[in-house]
Amino acid sequence: MPLQKKYLLIILSFSLLLLIGSVFAMKSYFFPKEQPKEEKQIIQSITTDKASYQPNKPVHFTTNLSDKYSSGKLIITYYHLNQTISQQEIKIENNEAKWTWNPPPEDFKGYLVHVQYESNREKDEQTIAIDVSSDWSKFPRYGFLSKFHDMSNEEMESVVSGLNRFHINGLQFYDWHYKHHQPLKFENNEPSSHWQDISNRPVSLKTIKTYIELAHNRNMKAMAYNLLYGAFGGAENDGVNTEWRLFKDQQKNAHDYHPLPDDWKSDVFLVNSGNSEWQKYVNDQQKMVYEALPFDGWHIDQLGMRGDVYDYDGNHVALDESFQPFLEYTKSEMEDKRLVMNAVNQYGQRQIGRSPVDFLYTEVWDQHKYYSDLKRIIDENSQFSEGKYNTVLAAYMNYEFSNQKGEFNTPGILLANSVIFASGGSHLELGEHMLSKEYFPHENLKMDSSLQKKLINYYDFLVAYENLLRDQLAEVPINIQSSDWVNFSSQPEKGKIWSFAKQKDHKKIIHLINFFDAESLEWRDTNANQSEPKKRGQLNVQLKENKPIKKVWLASPDMKNGVPISLNFKQKNHDVTFTLPSLKYWDMIVIEYEK
């Protein structure tokens, strides 16, 4: 072939390859590759009828599929931890499947339900968790409500059903009351149908009643929020004696008060919660609340350390020392009602831990701003109650960022929840919206659909594995290392994996929380700039273990929807090795010893 023709053919061939490449590039642009799974998922939702279940009660499930999947079958697998309890098949009819399951009769158990769709050509899978507990105080998952204007039943049912999907089993009714010292407004000796709260927002008695009823239908507790020592200006007209108040000086020249915006009803003036006459007064007010509204109990708030304060006679008052007597008196007056009390930054938590409450609740502020502080508080609370009570943290996320409209930063939320859940606590964060401020009606930030989906996985994980996360575990030492891409640390450190371990019976539970890519070690992620950790590949792990091991398994809210994964391992003398398939935010490894 002449040289000129040879070069011409080479040029033509190269041009043709460029043209073909351009066509494929255009096709890729106009007809993009297959959409990510979440955008074309077949199983649209799985729901249950309640947030938790009494033993020996059936669980009712509903699964909805996307429109074109009107037939096929569901394969349902029920797990307790890594054990398969049972399986069943359900037929799809008109894009929907409904079925009932009777859990084992044991009390205080968590289960994972794995739902797989199968047809001739396609598959999909999702999970949901089940909590069988006769009392919410064992595994509290606390949410809130903050708006009580006239609302339709459909609006309220939408809020409660949304919280039900996160297995929220108790609701704090925030700022529902008329006045702190007189929570229920009366007209002609009857509860008023409407009033305004402290910020002059409208409140409807019917809305509160309906919300309580809807909560009870889902097996959620309804808790009436109020301070233990709050009174409005002019409260003397309602029977609050001046002699009960707290003062900032021994001469009674300055009342102790909490300032509020000028356009609100009143500042909040503090009363001595150790005064027996005040205790009787405020408890009588609370009894009137229960006569009108079927609340399950009282969520008692406080304002934290107040510095030096004095009673009417000039005596110095240690407010935290009044908390236990106040709670004991209140419980004796209303034995059938539940109590939860906020320990602001742990103030008074030692006293509350010895009191008749359902669980311990800490509102966490910036004196405890690091991830390690979250675990320390949960550990402290267990010590204060001698292991009797579990913990809920009110920890407000993306705090400064929420001064403007926007969306929550998903990595910040998931990393904080990884730490709280792995440490044995739960997080007060969900209501009509997600919390970012201590004033619960504040809602500048929204959850995007990705965060909402991931958060459901995390709450499913919290419930499914509650017996390994929150059920009488003891912290134990761990000797762990890896020759791969990261080092382990015993405290949160940037560029490392935080590892700690707990033990129950013949199981050791090892938590790995990924700070390899962390922007900050401050849990609040106040400016919403915590970075998303990369999903890392295999991680070879070496452990020192003296006892013979029966099995090693893994579960993660970031992997396979929380379904347990069996791991191959080798044990030679005291050396144990195994490989994790991946790590994103949080992996939980379970070592089961030979009995």
VENJO-V141968 format. One record per run of one state. SS is the DSSP state (H for helix, E for strand, L for the rest). FROM is the first residue (numbers start at 1). TO is the last residue. If there is no record, write none. Layout:
<<SS & FROM & TO> <SS & FROM & TO>>
This chain:
<<L & 1 & 2> <H & 3 & 30> <L & 31 & 36> <H & 37 & 39> <L & 40 & 42> <E & 43 & 48> <L & 49 & 52> <E & 53 & 53> <L & 54 & 57> <E & 58 & 65> <L & 66 & 72> <E & 73 & 80> <L & 81 & 82> <E & 83 & 91> <L & 92 & 92> <E & 93 & 93> <L & 94 & 95> <E & 96 & 102> <L & 103 & 108> <E & 109 & 118> <L & 119 & 122> <E & 123 & 132> <L & 133 & 141> <E & 142 & 145> <L & 146 & 152> <H & 153 & 165> <L & 166 & 169> <E & 170 & 173> <L & 174 & 185> <E & 186 & 187> <L & 188 & 189> <E & 190 & 191> <L & 192 & 193> <E & 194 & 196> <L & 197 & 201> <E & 202 & 204> <H & 205 & 217> <L & 218 & 220> <E & 221 & 227> <L & 228 & 229> <E & 230 & 231> <L & 232 & 234> <H & 235 & 238> <L & 239 & 241> <H & 242 & 244> <E & 245 & 245> <L & 246 & 246> <E & 247 & 247> <L & 248 & 254> <E & 255 & 255> <L & 256 & 256> <E & 257 & 258> <L & 259 & 267> <E & 268 & 271> <L & 272 & 275> <H & 276 & 292> <L & 293 & 296> <E & 297 & 301> <L & 302 & 309> <E & 310 & 310> <L & 311 & 315> <E & 316 & 316> <L & 317 & 320> <H & 321 & 333> <L & 334 & 337> <E & 338 & 344> <L & 345 & 348> <H & 349 & 352> <L & 353 & 359> <E & 360 & 363> <L & 364 & 365> <H & 366 & 368> <L & 369 & 369> <E & 370 & 370> <H & 371 & 384> <L & 385 & 390> <E & 391 & 394> <L & 395 & 400> <H & 401 & 403> <L & 404 & 405> <E & 406 & 407> <L & 408 & 409> <H & 410 & 422> <L & 423 & 424> <E & 425 & 428> <L & 429 & 429> <E & 430 & 430> <L & 431 & 433> <E & 434 & 434> <L & 435 & 444> <E & 445 & 446> <L & 447 & 448> <H & 449 & 464> <L & 465 & 465> <H & 466 & 469> <L & 470 & 473> <E & 474 & 476> <L & 477 & 479> <E & 480 & 481> <L & 482 & 486> <E & 487 & 489> <L & 490 & 495> <E & 496 & 504> <L & 505 & 506> <E & 507 & 514> <L & 515 & 521> <E & 522 & 522> <L & 523 & 535> <E & 536 & 536> <L & 537 & 538> <E & 539 & 544> <L & 545 & 548> <E & 549 & 556> <L & 557 & 558> <E & 559 & 559> <H & 560 & 562> <L & 563 & 564> <E & 565 & 567> <L & 568 & 568> <E & 569 & 572> <L & 573 & 574> <E & 575 & 580> <L & 581 & 582> <E & 583 & 583> <L & 584 & 585> <E & 586 & 593> <L & 594 & 595>>
